[in-house]
Amino acid sequence: VLTIPTADGTISAQQVEALCREHVTSHIGEHMVQPGMVYISFPTEFGTLYSKAQLAALHDVCKAYGLPLFLDGARLGYGLMSPKNDLTLADIAQLCDVFYIGGTKCGALFGEAVVILNEALKKDFRYAVKQHGGMLAKGRLLGIQFATLFTNDLYFSICGQAVDLALSIRKAFEEKGVALWGGSFTNQQFPILTKGQMDYLRERGYIYEVWGPVEDGKTIVRFCTSWATQPENVARLLKDIAAMQSI
């Protein structure tokens, strides 16, 4: 796996171009890992998004170097419903060779829906699924989940509610004077808390992920909402944030 440095979870077409150019112009390329595909996530692990222009630029550089563009859509619904998003499912289908529609994190019991747009990659895919133990005798049951999620815009409404709740949490921290790390406008929020604030919220039963330390002894933590998050629980959190001391 060839990794590209990133500050916010996204990579740029310029970075991919530079990596590919370095490989194809090298006199010892055969001794190195050959770039074979570009893999991105939408949203990223940091809750950041690719714009349509950024995705189009990645598509163009991948096409120039003959690389498939794969989009990891585990949290796809939350990205599509972000107020900062300008991509549609149709855009993603046009600009990517393969992507998947996240189900596990977006309301389904199990599985993701892989969408293969590149005709060359479709050949023998079902054989590969079978050979790797992924073909279920009752696979139709997984399909029913997605048929249901895409009936009456259910997928978008439940993911949209999660994003709205997350942004209300973001606003509560901002109004309390708590800085947030990164620029996430999805279902993931990253407040920077003191140890006292972390203890305060933990003692009140809230679960968050410790992301990492920053200056002044503070810590970035991650709060996530989902399709299953109850508005009344978020309302209670908002009240507790408002009452939180700057300790």
C-alpha positions in Angstrom: 0.0 0.0 0.0 1.4 3.4 -1.0 0.2 6.1 1.4 0.0 9.8 0.7 0.5 12.3 3.5 -2.7 14.2 4.5 -3.7 16.7 7.1 -7.4 16.3 6.9 -8.0 12.8 5.5 -8.3 13.8 1.9 -5.7 13.5 -0.9 -5.4 15.7 -4.0 -5.1 15.0 -7.7 -1.7 16.8 -7.6 -0.4 14.3 -5.0 -1.6 11.3 -7.0 0.0 12.8 -10.1 3.3 13.4 -8.3 3.4 9.8 -6.9 2.6 8.3 -10.3 5.0 10.5 -12.2 7.8 9.6 -9.8 7.1 5.9 -10.4 6.9 5.9 -14.2 10.0 8.1 -14.6 12.1 6.0 -12.1 14.9 3.9 -13.5 14.2 1.3 -10.8 10.4 1.3 -10.9 10.3 -2.5 -11.1 11.9 -2.7 -7.6 9.1 -0.5 -6.1 5.4 -1.0 -5.5 3.5 -0.2 -8.7 0.5 2.1 -8.2 -2.6 0.0 -9.1 -5.6 1.8 -7.8 -6.5 5.0 -5.9 -8.6 4.4 -2.7 -10.4 7.3 -1.0 -13.2 7.5 1.6 -16.3 9.7 1.6 -16.6 11.1 4.2 -13.0 10.5 5.5 -12.2 9.2 8.9 -11.9 12.8 9.9 -15.4 13.7 8.7 -14.1 15.7 5.8 -15.5 15.7 2.3 -14.4 15.7 -1.3 -16.0 18.4 -3.4 -17.2 17.5 -6.9 -14.3 19.5 -8.4 -11.8 17.5 -6.3 -13.3 14.2 -7.2 -13.4 15.2 -10.9 -9.7 16.1 -10.7 -8.9 12.7 -9.1 -10.9 11.0 -11.8 -8.9 12.7 -14.5 -5.5 11.9 -13.1 -6.6 8.3 -12.5 -7.7 8.0 -16.1 -4.5 9.5 -17.3 -2.4 6.8 -15.5 -4.9 3.9 -16.1 -5.8 3.6 -12.4 -9.2 2.6 -11.1 -10.7 5.1 -8.6 -12.3 3.4 -5.7 -14.5 5.3 -3.2 -15.1 3.8 0.3 -18.7 4.7 1.2 -19.0 3.2 4.6 -20.4 6.6 5.8 -21.7 7.6 2.4 -25.1 8.7 3.5 -23.7 11.0 6.2 -21.5 12.6 3.6 -24.2 13.1 1.0 -26.5 14.8 3.6 -23.8 17.2 4.9 -24.7 20.9 4.3 -21.2 21.3 2.8 -21.6 18.5 0.3 -22.1 19.3 -3.4 -21.9 15.7 -4.7 -24.8 13.4 -5.7 -24.9 9.7 -6.1 -25.0 10.2 -9.8 -21.8 12.3 -9.7 -20.0 9.6 -7.7 -21.2 7.0 -10.2 -19.9 9.1 -13.1 -16.5 9.9 -11.6 -15.6 6.6 -9.8 -14.8 3.1 -11.2 -16.1 1.4 -8.1 -17.8 2.6 -4.9 -19.9 1.1 -2.3 -23.0 2.2 -0.5 -22.5 1.9 3.2 -25.2 -0.2 5.0 -23.6 -1.3 8.3 -23.2 2.3 9.6 -26.3 3.6 7.9 -29.1 1.5 9.1 -28.7 -1.9 7.6 -28.2 -5.1 9.7 -25.2 -6.2 7.6 -23.2 -5.6 4.5 -22.4 -2.9 1.9 -23.6 -2.6 -1.7 -20.7 -2.6 -4.1 -21.3 -0.6 -7.3 -19.0 -1.4 -10.2 -19.2 1.1 -13.0 -16.0 0.1 -15.0 -17.0 -2.6 -17.4 -13.5 -4.1 -17.3 -13.8 -4.7 -13.6 -17.1 -6.4 -13.7 -15.8 -9.6 -15.5 -15.7 -12.6 -13.1 -16.6 -10.5 -10.1 -19.1 -13.1 -8.9 -16.4 -15.8 -9.2 -14.2 -13.7 -6.9 -17.0 -13.3 -4.4 -17.5 -17.1 -4.4 -13.8 -17.9 -4.1 -13.4 -15.6 -1.2 -16.3 -16.9 0.8 -18.5 -13.9 0.3 -21.4 -15.5 -1.7 -24.4 -16.2 0.6 -27.1 -18.8 -0.2 -29.6 -16.2 1.0 -28.0 -13.1 -0.5 -31.4 -11.7 -1.5 -31.9 -11.0 2.2 -29.1 -8.4 2.0 -30.6 -6.9 -1.1 -33.9 -6.4 0.6 -32.2 -4.1 3.2 -31.0 -1.7 0.4 -34.3 -1.9 -1.4 -36.0 -0.8 1.8 -33.4 1.9 2.5 -33.9 3.4 -0.9 -37.7 3.4 -0.7 -39.2 6.8 0.1 -35.7 8.3 0.6 -35.3 6.4 3.9 -31.5 6.2 3.5 -31.2 9.9 3.1 -33.7 10.9 5.9 -32.1 8.8 8.6 -28.6 9.9 7.6 -29.7 13.5 7.4 -31.2 13.3 10.9 -27.8 12.0 12.2 -26.0 14.9 10.5 -28.4 17.5 11.9 -27.9 16.1 15.5 -24.1 16.1 15.1 -24.2 19.7 14.0 -26.3 20.7 17.0 -23.6 19.1 19.1 -21.0 21.1 17.2 -22.9 24.3 17.8 -23.3 23.6 21.5 -19.5 23.2 21.9 -18.8 26.3 19.9 -21.3 28.3 22.0 -19.5 27.1 25.1 -16.2 28.3 23.7 -14.8 24.8 23.0 -12.6 24.6 19.9 -13.2 21.9 17.4 -10.5 20.1 15.5 -10.8 19.9 11.7 -13.7 21.0 9.6 -16.2 18.2 9.9 -19.8 18.9 8.9 -20.9 15.3 8.9 -22.0 12.9 11.7 -18.5 13.1 13.3 -17.4 16.0 15.6 -14.1 16.5 17.2 -14.2 18.9 20.2 -10.9 19.7 22.0 -11.5 19.1 25.7 -9.6 19.5 29.0 -9.3 16.4 31.2 -11.9 17.9 33.5 -14.4 18.3 30.7 -13.7 14.8 29.5 -14.3 13.4 33.0 -17.4 15.5 33.4 -19.0 14.1 30.2 -17.9 10.6 30.9 -19.4 10.7 34.4 -22.7 11.6 32.8 -22.7 8.5 30.7 -21.5 9.8 27.3 -19.3 7.7 25.2 -16.7 9.3 23.0 -13.4 8.2 21.4 -10.1 9.6 22.5 -8.5 10.9 19.3 -5.2 12.3 20.5 -3.5 15.0 22.6 -2.9 18.5 21.6 -1.2 21.5 23.2 -2.0 22.7 26.7 -2.8 19.2 27.9 -6.1 19.1 26.0 -7.3 16.2 24.0 -9.2 15.8 20.8 -12.2 13.4 21.2 -14.7 12.2 18.7 -18.4 12.2 19.1 -20.4 10.3 16.5 -24.1 10.3 15.8 -25.9 7.7 13.6 -29.2 6.6 12.2 -30.0 5.2 15.6 -29.2 8.3 17.7 -32.2 9.4 19.7 -32.9 13.2 19.6 -33.8 13.2 23.3 -30.4 11.8 24.2 -28.7 14.6 22.2 -30.9 17.2 23.8 -29.7 15.9 27.2 -26.1 16.2 26.0 -26.6 19.7 24.8 -27.9 20.7 28.3 -24.8 19.1 29.9 -22.5 20.9 27.5 -24.1 24.2 28.3 -23.6 23.5 32.0 -20.0 22.3 31.6 -17.2 24.2 33.3 -14.1 25.5 31.5 -11.8 23.2 33.5 
